[in-house]
Amino acid sequence: MANSDVYLRAMMSLVARQTFSPERLSEIVSPMANANTYETFNLCDGTRTQNEIANLLKMDRGNLSRSVNKWIDEGVMIKVTDDGKDRPVHVYPIPDRFIQSAKKKEGAKKKDG
């Protein structure tokens, strides 16, 4: 990644954090606080295409496409074209504390269920 790309991503992340708190970002990405959805969002870092992400997660491509389009509409993701391929890029990743909290809640539901 070129230095200019690194600087641009850093600026985008800085502005995004002023616009979307981590709490608000996590609500936009997954209103039900689903750990898998958070992890999917975090994989959209511009290094992979949607197909690569879907294959990696063994996820339905249509579901991923709908999620990415929703996140773009909400302003928390963009798509960049690199080597002729579109790659989704989040404004910044969901912090790990939200993923761990969601996993704990999901584990507690399984115990109770």
C-alpha positions as CSV (number, residue, x, y, z in Angstrom):
1,M,0.0,0.0,0.0
2,A,1.4,3.4,-1.0
3,N,2.0,6.0,1.7
4,S,-0.7,8.2,0.2
5,D,-3.2,5.4,0.6
6,V,-2.2,4.9,4.2
7,Y,-2.6,8.6,4.9
8,L,-6.0,8.7,3.2
9,R,-7.3,5.8,5.2
10,A,-6.0,7.4,8.4
11,M,-7.8,10.6,7.6
12,M,-11.0,8.7,6.7
13,S,-10.8,6.8,10.0
14,L,-10.3,9.9,12.0
15,V,-13.2,11.7,10.4
16,A,-15.4,8.6,10.7
17,R,-14.6,8.3,14.4
18,Q,-15.8,11.9,14.9
19,T,-19.0,11.1,13.0
20,F,-19.7,7.6,14.3
21,S,-18.8,6.6,17.8
22,P,-17.8,3.0,18.2
23,E,-21.2,2.4,19.8
24,R,-23.1,3.9,17.0
25,L,-21.0,2.1,14.4
26,S,-21.7,-1.2,16.0
27,E,-25.5,-0.4,16.1
28,I,-25.5,0.5,12.4
29,V,-23.5,-2.6,11.4
30,S,-25.6,-5.1,13.5
31,P,-28.6,-3.8,15.4
32,M,-28.8,-7.2,17.1
33,A,-25.1,-7.2,18.1
34,N,-24.2,-10.3,16.1
35,A,-20.5,-11.2,16.4
36,N,-20.4,-12.8,13.0
37,T,-21.8,-9.7,11.4
38,Y,-19.1,-7.6,13.2
39,E,-16.4,-9.9,12.0
40,T,-17.7,-9.8,8.4
41,F,-17.7,-6.0,8.5
42,N,-14.1,-6.0,9.8
43,L,-13.0,-8.2,6.9
44,C,-14.2,-5.4,4.5
45,D,-10.8,-3.6,4.9
46,G,-10.1,-3.2,1.2
47,T,-7.8,-6.2,0.9
48,R,-10.4,-8.6,-0.3
49,T,-13.3,-8.6,-2.9
50,Q,-16.8,-9.5,-1.7
51,N,-16.4,-12.9,-3.4
52,E,-13.2,-13.6,-1.4
53,I,-15.0,-12.6,1.8
54,A,-18.0,-14.7,1.1
55,N,-15.7,-17.7,0.3
56,L,-13.6,-17.2,3.4
57,L,-16.7,-17.1,5.6
58,K,-18.6,-19.7,3.6
59,M,-21.4,-17.1,3.4
60,D,-24.1,-16.6,0.9
61,R,-22.9,-14.0,-1.6
62,G,-26.4,-12.4,-1.8
63,N,-26.6,-11.9,1.9
64,L,-23.1,-10.3,1.9
65,S,-24.0,-8.1,-1.0
66,R,-27.1,-6.9,0.8
67,S,-25.2,-6.2,3.9
68,V,-22.4,-4.3,2.0
69,N,-25.0,-2.2,0.2
70,K,-26.8,-1.4,3.5
71,W,-23.5,-0.3,5.0
72,I,-22.7,1.8,2.0
73,D,-26.1,3.4,2.2
74,E,-25.6,4.1,5.9
75,G,-22.2,5.8,5.2
76,V,-20.0,3.4,7.1
77,M,-18.5,1.7,4.0
78,I,-17.3,2.6,0.6
79,K,-16.1,0.5,-2.4
80,V,-12.7,1.1,-4.0
81,T,-11.5,-0.3,-7.3
82,D,-8.1,-1.9,-7.3
83,D,-6.8,-3.9,-10.3
84,G,-10.2,-3.7,-11.8
85,K,-11.9,-5.3,-8.8
86,D,-14.3,-3.6,-6.4
87,R,-13.3,-4.0,-2.8
88,P,-15.4,-2.9,0.2
89,V,-13.7,-0.7,2.7
90,H,-15.1,0.1,6.2
91,V,-14.7,3.5,7.7
92,Y,-12.9,1.8,10.6
93,P,-13.2,-1.7,12.2
94,I,-15.6,-2.6,14.9
95,P,-13.5,-2.6,18.1
96,D,-12.8,-6.1,19.5
97,R,-14.6,-5.3,22.8
98,F,-17.9,-5.2,20.9
99,I,-17.2,-8.6,19.2
100,Q,-16.3,-10.2,22.5
101,S,-19.4,-8.8,24.2
102,A,-21.6,-10.1,21.4
103,K,-20.0,-13.5,21.7
104,K,-20.6,-13.6,25.4
105,K,-24.3,-12.7,24.9
106,E,-24.7,-15.3,22.2
107,G,-23.1,-17.9,24.5
108,A,-25.5,-17.0,27.4
109,K,-28.5,-17.3,25.1
110,K,-27.4,-20.8,24.0
111,K,-27.1,-21.8,27.7
112,D,-30.6,-20.4,28.5
113,G,-32.2,-21.7,25.3
